[in-house]
Amino acid sequence: MASISSSPRTVEEIFKDYTARRSALLRALTYDVDEFYTLCDPEKENLCLYGHPNESWEVTLPAEEVPPELPEPALGINFARDGMKRMDWLSLVAVHSDCWLLSVAFYFGARLNRNERKRLFSLINDLPTVFEVVTGRKPTKDKPSVDGGSKSRNNTKRSIDGQMRSNAKLLDESYVGEDEDEHSETLCGSCGGNYSADEFWIGCDICERWYHGKCVKITPAKAETIKQYKCPTCSTKKGRP
């Protein structure tokens, strides 16, 4: 691999390096895709796709030094080329490219503090992934999906400041057409009403039932302060021995 030095230190420098490498990979997998496809000859040795901080891309052998100067991209992408449909193969390379970009960014960000790492990921997360661009899959709103910690179900349009910063379990939205499907059968444990993305919900950490916030008198602001939520039913039960 041609050595193109880059040693970013600050959040802004690392993000600039990330966007340059990302642009290079996107060019390889879109505008220069025919050239990229030809270079990934299965008859050659293990090949990798590199994106450089000068926005150039390269298909070449992996770095020889052990350990390498930077995290390495997926090895041997050329071997799978002829065994898959072209778009499926490009999508696979795109997914691995996203992983590599993140690993390089957080390799450079090893000395950042917690808030700086959070800011770096936020900047990165605001961009479409390589996979999304290559496949034409466009993210829209955050989709209801369960995350760890105490639980709250929230539509981002209804949140206080655009996001919940507590340990509450968030249900995010992701892609067009998938917004309601996964949780359409979820019923409120209090009123029995169906789930709606337009309403704030909170889940009990004990029985794992979901409730309209209004039914259990919990607001989004109050949910931010709750480490472990117990629904009214679980709150009235005696503690188990």
KAURUR-V954727 format. One record per residue. N is the residue number from 1. RES is the residue in one small letter. PSI is psi in radians with two decimals (999 if undefined). OMEGA is omega as a letter, one per 20 degrees, with the letter a starting at -180 (* if undefined). Layout:
# KAURUR-V954727
N & RES & PSI & OMEGA
N & RES & PSI & OMEGA
This chain:
# KAURUR-V954727
1 & m & 2.33 & r
2 & a & 2.39 & a
3 & s & 1.99 & r
4 & i & 1.79 & a
5 & s & 2.53 & r
6 & s & 2.16 & a
7 & s & 1.15 & r
8 & p & 2.61 & a
9 & r & -0.73 & a
10 & t & 2.91 & r
11 & v & -0.79 & a
12 & e & -0.72 & r
13 & e & -0.72 & r
14 & i & -0.70 & r
15 & f & -0.66 & r
16 & k & -0.74 & r
17 & d & -0.75 & r
18 & y & -0.85 & a
19 & t & -0.59 & r
20 & a & -0.81 & r
21 & r & -0.69 & r
22 & r & -0.76 & r
23 & s & -0.69 & r
24 & a & -0.80 & a
25 & l & -0.68 & r
26 & l & -0.68 & r
27 & r & -0.74 & r
28 & a & -0.66 & a
29 & l & -0.02 & r
30 & t & -1.41 & a
31 & y & -0.68 & a
32 & d & 0.43 & a
33 & v & -0.62 & a
34 & d & -0.74 & r
35 & e & -0.75 & r
36 & f & -0.77 & a
37 & y & -0.74 & a
38 & t & -0.69 & a
39 & l & -0.45 & a
40 & c & 1.05 & a
41 & d & 2.13 & a
42 & p & -0.31 & r
43 & e & -0.23 & r
44 & k & 3.04 & r
45 & e & -3.10 & r
46 & n & 2.10 & a
47 & l & 2.65 & r
48 & c & 2.68 & r
49 & l & 2.09 & r
50 & y & 2.49 & r
51 & g & 2.26 & a
52 & h & 2.75 & a
53 & p & -0.14 & r
54 & n & 0.24 & r
55 & e & 0.34 & r
56 & s & 2.69 & r
57 & w & 2.82 & a
58 & e & 2.34 & r
59 & v & 2.02 & a
60 & t & 3.14 & r
61 & l & 2.71 & r
62 & p & 2.85 & r
63 & a & 2.51 & a
64 & e & -0.49 & a
65 & e & 2.54 & r
66 & v & 2.12 & i
67 & p & 2.75 & a
68 & p & 2.83 & r
69 & e & -0.66 & r
70 & l & 2.82 & r
71 & p & 2.51 & a
72 & e & 2.53 & r
73 & p & 3.08 & a
74 & a & 2.36 & a
75 & l & 2.41 & r
76 & g & 0.59 & a
77 & i & -0.43 & a
78 & n & -0.48 & a
79 & f & -0.51 & a
80 & a & -0.10 & a
81 & r & -0.87 & a
82 & d & -0.09 & r
83 & g & 0.06 & a
84 & m & 2.81 & r
85 & k & 2.55 & a
86 & r & -0.82 & a
87 & m & -0.65 & r
88 & d & -0.70 & r
89 & w & -0.76 & r
90 & l & -0.65 & r
91 & s & -0.69 & r
92 & l & -0.77 & r
93 & v & -0.67 & r
94 & a & -0.75 & r
95 & v & -0.81 & r
96 & h & -0.57 & r
97 & s & -0.70 & r
98 & d & -0.75 & r
99 & c & -0.73 & a
100 & w & -0.74 & r
101 & l & -0.76 & r
102 & l & -0.71 & a
103 & s & -0.67 & r
104 & v & -0.76 & a
105 & a & -0.77 & a
106 & f & -0.23 & r
107 & y & -0.83 & r
108 & f & -0.52 & a
109 & g & 0.25 & a
110 & a & -0.53 & a
111 & r & 0.06 & r
112 & l & 2.67 & r
113 & n & 3.11 & a
114 & r & -0.81 & a
115 & n & -0.64 & r
116 & e & -0.70 & r
117 & r & -0.69 & r
118 & k & -0.73 & r
119 & r & -0.67 & r
120 & l & -0.82 & r
121 & f & -0.64 & r
122 & s & -0.73 & r
123 & l & -0.78 & r
124 & i & -0.74 & a
125 & n & -0.32 & r
126 & d & -0.25 & r
127 & l & 2.56 & r
128 & p & 2.54 & r
129 & t & 2.85 & r
130 & v & -0.72 & r
131 & f & -0.77 & a
132 & e & -0.69 & a
133 & v & -0.80 & a
134 & v & -0.69 & a
135 & t & -0.17 & a
136 & g & 0.29 & r
137 & r & 2.02 & a
138 & k & 2.10 & r
139 & p & 2.49 & r
140 & t & -1.89 & r
141 & k & 2.91 & r
142 & d & 2.34 & a
143 & k & 2.56 & r
144 & p & 1.95 & r
145 & s & 2.51 & a
146 & v & 2.33 & r
147 & d & 3.04 & a
148 & g & 2.98 & r
149 & g & -2.87 & r
150 & s & 2.71 & a
151 & k & 2.38 & r
152 & s & 2.44 & r
153 & r & 2.19 & a
154 & n & 2.32 & r
155 & n & 2.28 & a
156 & t & -0.46 & r
157 & k & -0.34 & a
158 & r & -0.07 & a
159 & s & 2.83 & a
160 & i & -0.85 & a
161 & d & 0.40 & r
162 & g & -0.23 & r
163 & q & 2.70 & r
164 & m & 2.14 & a
165 & r & 0.18 & a
166 & s & -3.00 & r
167 & n & 0.11 & a
168 & a & 2.52 & r
169 & k & 2.12 & a
170 & l & 2.55 & r
171 & l & 1.91 & a
172 & d & 2.78 & r
173 & e & 2.67 & r
174 & s & -1.19 & a
175 & y & 2.71 & a
176 & v & 2.40 & r
177 & g & -0.16 & a
178 & e & 0.09 & a
179 & d & -0.80 & a
180 & e & -0.34 & a
181 & d & -0.87 & a
182 & e & -0.56 & a
183 & h & 0.32 & a
184 & s & -0.40 & a
185 & e & 0.01 & r
186 & t & 2.26 & a
187 & l & 2.58 & r
188 & c & 2.27 & a
189 & g & -0.18 & a
190 & s & -1.00 & a
191 & c & -0.24 & a
192 & g & 0.11 & a
193 & g & 2.67 & r
194 & n & 2.74 & r
195 & y & 2.44 & r
196 & s & 2.31 & a
197 & a & -0.24 & a
198 & d & -0.03 & a
199 & e & 2.65 & r
200 & f & 2.28 & r
201 & w & 2.71 & r
202 & i & 2.50 & a
203 & g & 2.50 & r
204 & c & 2.28 & r
205 & d & -0.19 & a
206 & i & -1.04 & a
207 & c & -0.19 & r
208 & e & 0.36 & r
209 & r & 2.66 & a
210 & w & 2.59 & a
211 & y & 2.53 & r
212 & h & 2.38 & r
213 & g & -0.68 & a
214 & k & -0.49 & a
215 & c & -0.51 & a
216 & v & 0.19 & r
217 & k & 0.79 & r
218 & i & 2.16 & r
219 & t & 2.84 & r
220 & p & -0.68 & a
221 & a & -0.73 & a
222 & k & -0.62 & a
223 & a & -0.53 & a
224 & e & -0.43 & a
225 & t & -0.06 & a
226 & i & 2.12 & r
227 & k & -0.69 & r
228 & q & 2.06 & a
229 & y & 2.28 & r
230 & k & 2.24 & r
231 & c & 2.91 & a
232 & p & -0.66 & a
233 & t & -0.84 & a
234 & c & -0.52 & r
235 & s & -0.48 & a
236 & t & -0.22 & r
237 & k & 2.56 & r
238 & k & 2.56 & r
239 & g & 2.46 & r
240 & r & 2.56 & r
241 & p & 999 & *
